[in-house]
Amino acid sequence: MVTDSMTDRDVGRIGNLSETGMLLIAHTPLVDDALYQFRFSLGEGSSSMIEAGVHLLWQDRASAPGQTWAGFRFITLLDSQLHQLRDWLLANRRRRSR
């Protein structure tokens, strides 16, 4: 689940995650080309929270009513959180290659 840090409201769920950004399945309206401050966990039960400034690059209506696909790029991310994200991505790649 992804939360807007400014409003403390849930925005949607991560569909895909990389070092440079995320694909979000949003269930709240988003403003084109806007900047947001999001926070999310790196998996269920994880205590690793990521807080990132993001830029909405694009959005498209999803097949489910009230949902949109939204592509964001990270514009601010603490170095320590970037390292956590890289470690998490590497661990997931290893799990999938087994």
Biotite code that builds the C-alpha atoms (Angstrom):
import biotite.structure as struc

atoms = struc.array([
    struc.Atom([0.000, 0.000, 0.000], chain_id="A", res_id=1, res_name="MET", atom_name="CA", element="C"),
    struc.Atom([1.241, 3.502, -0.863], chain_id="A", res_id=2, res_name="VAL", atom_name="CA", element="C"),
    struc.Atom([0.338, 6.455, 1.359], chain_id="A", res_id=3, res_name="THR", atom_name="CA", element="C"),
    struc.Atom([0.451, 10.146, 0.489], chain_id="A", res_id=4, res_name="ASP", atom_name="CA", element="C"),
    struc.Atom([2.636, 11.520, 3.287], chain_id="A", res_id=5, res_name="SER", atom_name="CA", element="C"),
    struc.Atom([1.110, 14.994, 3.052], chain_id="A", res_id=6, res_name="MET", atom_name="CA", element="C"),
    struc.Atom([-2.516, 13.873, 3.527], chain_id="A", res_id=7, res_name="THR", atom_name="CA", element="C"),
    struc.Atom([-1.900, 10.501, 5.232], chain_id="A", res_id=8, res_name="ASP", atom_name="CA", element="C"),
    struc.Atom([-4.339, 8.900, 2.760], chain_id="A", res_id=9, res_name="ARG", atom_name="CA", element="C"),
    struc.Atom([-3.843, 5.623, 0.944], chain_id="A", res_id=10, res_name="ASP", atom_name="CA", element="C"),
    struc.Atom([-3.321, 6.309, -2.755], chain_id="A", res_id=11, res_name="VAL", atom_name="CA", element="C"),
    struc.Atom([-3.046, 2.790, -4.155], chain_id="A", res_id=12, res_name="GLY", atom_name="CA", element="C"),
    struc.Atom([-0.860, -0.277, -4.462], chain_id="A", res_id=13, res_name="ARG", atom_name="CA", element="C"),
    struc.Atom([2.509, -0.800, -6.088], chain_id="A", res_id=14, res_name="ILE", atom_name="CA", element="C"),
    struc.Atom([2.255, -2.679, -9.356], chain_id="A", res_id=15, res_name="GLY", atom_name="CA", element="C"),
    struc.Atom([5.979, -2.607, -10.114], chain_id="A", res_id=16, res_name="ASN", atom_name="CA", element="C"),
    struc.Atom([9.039, -1.103, -8.460], chain_id="A", res_id=17, res_name="LEU", atom_name="CA", element="C"),
    struc.Atom([12.527, -0.175, -9.656], chain_id="A", res_id=18, res_name="SER", atom_name="CA", element="C"),
    struc.Atom([15.453, 1.948, -8.469], chain_id="A", res_id=19, res_name="GLU", atom_name="CA", element="C"),
    struc.Atom([14.168, 4.907, -10.449], chain_id="A", res_id=20, res_name="THR", atom_name="CA", element="C"),
    struc.Atom([10.419, 4.765, -9.952], chain_id="A", res_id=21, res_name="GLY", atom_name="CA", element="C"),
    struc.Atom([7.214, 2.814, -9.601], chain_id="A", res_id=22, res_name="MET", atom_name="CA", element="C"),
    struc.Atom([4.042, 1.760, -11.331], chain_id="A", res_id=23, res_name="LEU", atom_name="CA", element="C"),
    struc.Atom([1.081, 2.428, -9.080], chain_id="A", res_id=24, res_name="LEU", atom_name="CA", element="C"),
    struc.Atom([-2.438, 1.039, -9.264], chain_id="A", res_id=25, res_name="ILE", atom_name="CA", element="C"),
    struc.Atom([-4.140, 4.141, -7.900], chain_id="A", res_id=26, res_name="ALA", atom_name="CA", element="C"),
    struc.Atom([-7.628, 4.267, -6.424], chain_id="A", res_id=27, res_name="HIS", atom_name="CA", element="C"),
    struc.Atom([-7.661, 8.018, -5.782], chain_id="A", res_id=28, res_name="THR", atom_name="CA", element="C"),
    struc.Atom([-7.592, 10.813, -8.365], chain_id="A", res_id=29, res_name="PRO", atom_name="CA", element="C"),
    struc.Atom([-4.121, 12.084, -9.261], chain_id="A", res_id=30, res_name="LEU", atom_name="CA", element="C"),
    struc.Atom([-3.066, 15.352, -10.881], chain_id="A", res_id=31, res_name="VAL", atom_name="CA", element="C"),
    struc.Atom([-1.128, 15.092, -14.155], chain_id="A", res_id=32, res_name="ASP", atom_name="CA", element="C"),
    struc.Atom([2.545, 16.126, -13.952], chain_id="A", res_id=33, res_name="ASP", atom_name="CA", element="C"),
    struc.Atom([2.267, 16.698, -10.168], chain_id="A", res_id=34, res_name="ALA", atom_name="CA", element="C"),
    struc.Atom([4.782, 16.079, -7.407], chain_id="A", res_id=35, res_name="LEU", atom_name="CA", element="C"),
    struc.Atom([3.865, 13.867, -4.444], chain_id="A", res_id=36, res_name="TYR", atom_name="CA", element="C"),
    struc.Atom([5.495, 12.646, -1.254], chain_id="A", res_id=37, res_name="GLN", atom_name="CA", element="C"),
    struc.Atom([4.779, 8.906, -0.884], chain_id="A", res_id=38, res_name="PHE", atom_name="CA", element="C"),
    struc.Atom([5.661, 6.325, 1.725], chain_id="A", res_id=39, res_name="ARG", atom_name="CA", element="C"),
    struc.Atom([5.477, 2.572, 1.356], chain_id="A", res_id=40, res_name="PHE", atom_name="CA", element="C"),
    struc.Atom([6.818, -0.626, 2.823], chain_id="A", res_id=41, res_name="SER", atom_name="CA", element="C"),
    struc.Atom([9.093, -3.071, 1.032], chain_id="A", res_id=42, res_name="LEU", atom_name="CA", element="C"),
    struc.Atom([6.739, -6.011, 1.484], chain_id="A", res_id=43, res_name="GLY", atom_name="CA", element="C"),
    struc.Atom([4.134, -7.216, 3.930], chain_id="A", res_id=44, res_name="GLU", atom_name="CA", element="C"),
    struc.Atom([5.373, -7.358, 7.473], chain_id="A", res_id=45, res_name="GLY", atom_name="CA", element="C"),
    struc.Atom([8.489, -5.381, 6.584], chain_id="A", res_id=46, res_name="SER", atom_name="CA", element="C"),
    struc.Atom([9.586, -2.642, 8.943], chain_id="A", res_id=47, res_name="SER", atom_name="CA", element="C"),
    struc.Atom([11.528, -0.948, 6.101], chain_id="A", res_id=48, res_name="SER", atom_name="CA", element="C"),
    struc.Atom([9.563, 2.125, 5.120], chain_id="A", res_id=49, res_name="MET", atom_name="CA", element="C"),
    struc.Atom([10.548, 4.157, 2.091], chain_id="A", res_id=50, res_name="ILE", atom_name="CA", element="C"),
    struc.Atom([9.674, 7.856, 1.924], chain_id="A", res_id=51, res_name="GLU", atom_name="CA", element="C"),
    struc.Atom([10.117, 9.277, -1.562], chain_id="A", res_id=52, res_name="ALA", atom_name="CA", element="C"),
    struc.Atom([9.382, 12.423, -3.484], chain_id="A", res_id=53, res_name="GLY", atom_name="CA", element="C"),
    struc.Atom([7.850, 11.336, -6.782], chain_id="A", res_id=54, res_name="VAL", atom_name="CA", element="C"),
    struc.Atom([6.820, 12.924, -10.071], chain_id="A", res_id=55, res_name="HIS", atom_name="CA", element="C"),
    struc.Atom([3.731, 11.639, -11.897], chain_id="A", res_id=56, res_name="LEU", atom_name="CA", element="C"),
    struc.Atom([4.868, 11.007, -15.477], chain_id="A", res_id=57, res_name="LEU", atom_name="CA", element="C"),
    struc.Atom([1.701, 9.446, -16.905], chain_id="A", res_id=58, res_name="TRP", atom_name="CA", element="C"),
    struc.Atom([-1.594, 7.850, -15.967], chain_id="A", res_id=59, res_name="GLN", atom_name="CA", element="C"),
    struc.Atom([-4.127, 5.706, -17.789], chain_id="A", res_id=60, res_name="ASP", atom_name="CA", element="C"),
    struc.Atom([-7.526, 4.351, -16.831], chain_id="A", res_id=61, res_name="ARG", atom_name="CA", element="C"),
    struc.Atom([-7.442, 0.760, -15.556], chain_id="A", res_id=62, res_name="ALA", atom_name="CA", element="C"),
    struc.Atom([-10.116, -1.803, -16.379], chain_id="A", res_id=63, res_name="SER", atom_name="CA", element="C"),
    struc.Atom([-11.507, -1.678, -12.817], chain_id="A", res_id=64, res_name="ALA", atom_name="CA", element="C"),
    struc.Atom([-13.834, 1.274, -12.165], chain_id="A", res_id=65, res_name="PRO", atom_name="CA", element="C"),
    struc.Atom([-12.208, 4.080, -10.178], chain_id="A", res_id=66, res_name="GLY", atom_name="CA", element="C"),
    struc.Atom([-8.653, 2.816, -10.697], chain_id="A", res_id=67, res_name="GLN", atom_name="CA", element="C"),
    struc.Atom([-5.805, 4.153, -12.826], chain_id="A", res_id=68, res_name="THR", atom_name="CA", element="C"),
    struc.Atom([-2.344, 2.947, -13.751], chain_id="A", res_id=69, res_name="TRP", atom_name="CA", element="C"),
    struc.Atom([0.175, 5.651, -12.890], chain_id="A", res_id=70, res_name="ALA", atom_name="CA", element="C"),
    struc.Atom([3.890, 5.864, -13.644], chain_id="A", res_id=71, res_name="GLY", atom_name="CA", element="C"),
    struc.Atom([6.106, 7.783, -11.214], chain_id="A", res_id=72, res_name="PHE", atom_name="CA", element="C"),
    struc.Atom([9.801, 8.572, -11.129], chain_id="A", res_id=73, res_name="ARG", atom_name="CA", element="C"),
    struc.Atom([11.634, 9.071, -7.862], chain_id="A", res_id=74, res_name="PHE", atom_name="CA", element="C"),
    struc.Atom([12.979, 12.594, -7.480], chain_id="A", res_id=75, res_name="ILE", atom_name="CA", element="C"),
    struc.Atom([14.097, 12.446, -3.830], chain_id="A", res_id=76, res_name="THR", atom_name="CA", element="C"),
    struc.Atom([15.107, 9.404, -1.847], chain_id="A", res_id=77, res_name="LEU", atom_name="CA", element="C"),
    struc.Atom([17.489, 9.207, 1.094], chain_id="A", res_id=78, res_name="LEU", atom_name="CA", element="C"),
    struc.Atom([20.715, 7.330, 0.302], chain_id="A", res_id=79, res_name="ASP", atom_name="CA", element="C"),
    struc.Atom([19.980, 4.852, 3.109], chain_id="A", res_id=80, res_name="SER", atom_name="CA", element="C"),
    struc.Atom([16.543, 4.141, 1.646], chain_id="A", res_id=81, res_name="GLN", atom_name="CA", element="C"),
    struc.Atom([17.963, 3.809, -1.868], chain_id="A", res_id=82, res_name="LEU", atom_name="CA", element="C"),
    struc.Atom([20.346, 1.142, -0.510], chain_id="A", res_id=83, res_name="HIS", atom_name="CA", element="C"),
    struc.Atom([17.414, -0.657, 1.164], chain_id="A", res_id=84, res_name="GLN", atom_name="CA", element="C"),
    struc.Atom([15.487, -0.538, -2.104], chain_id="A", res_id=85, res_name="LEU", atom_name="CA", element="C"),
    struc.Atom([18.478, -1.856, -4.098], chain_id="A", res_id=86, res_name="ARG", atom_name="CA", element="C"),
    struc.Atom([18.976, -4.708, -1.607], chain_id="A", res_id=87, res_name="ASP", atom_name="CA", element="C"),
    struc.Atom([15.275, -5.584, -1.756], chain_id="A", res_id=88, res_name="TRP", atom_name="CA", element="C"),
    struc.Atom([15.249, -5.554, -5.576], chain_id="A", res_id=89, res_name="LEU", atom_name="CA", element="C"),
    struc.Atom([18.388, -7.728, -5.721], chain_id="A", res_id=90, res_name="LEU", atom_name="CA", element="C"),
    struc.Atom([16.916, -10.237, -3.261], chain_id="A", res_id=91, res_name="ALA", atom_name="CA", element="C"),
    struc.Atom([13.711, -10.456, -5.350], chain_id="A", res_id=92, res_name="ASN", atom_name="CA", element="C"),
    struc.Atom([15.693, -10.995, -8.565], chain_id="A", res_id=93, res_name="ARG", atom_name="CA", element="C"),
    struc.Atom([17.604, -13.847, -6.897], chain_id="A", res_id=94, res_name="ARG", atom_name="CA", element="C"),
    struc.Atom([14.373, -15.463, -5.666], chain_id="A", res_id=95, res_name="ARG", atom_name="CA", element="C"),
    struc.Atom([12.834, -15.329, -9.151], chain_id="A", res_id=96, res_name="ARG", atom_name="CA", element="C"),
    struc.Atom([15.920, -16.808, -10.849], chain_id="A", res_id=97, res_name="SER", atom_name="CA", element="C"),
    struc.Atom([15.855, -19.969, -8.716], chain_id="A", res_id=98, res_name="ARG", atom_name="CA", element="C"),
])
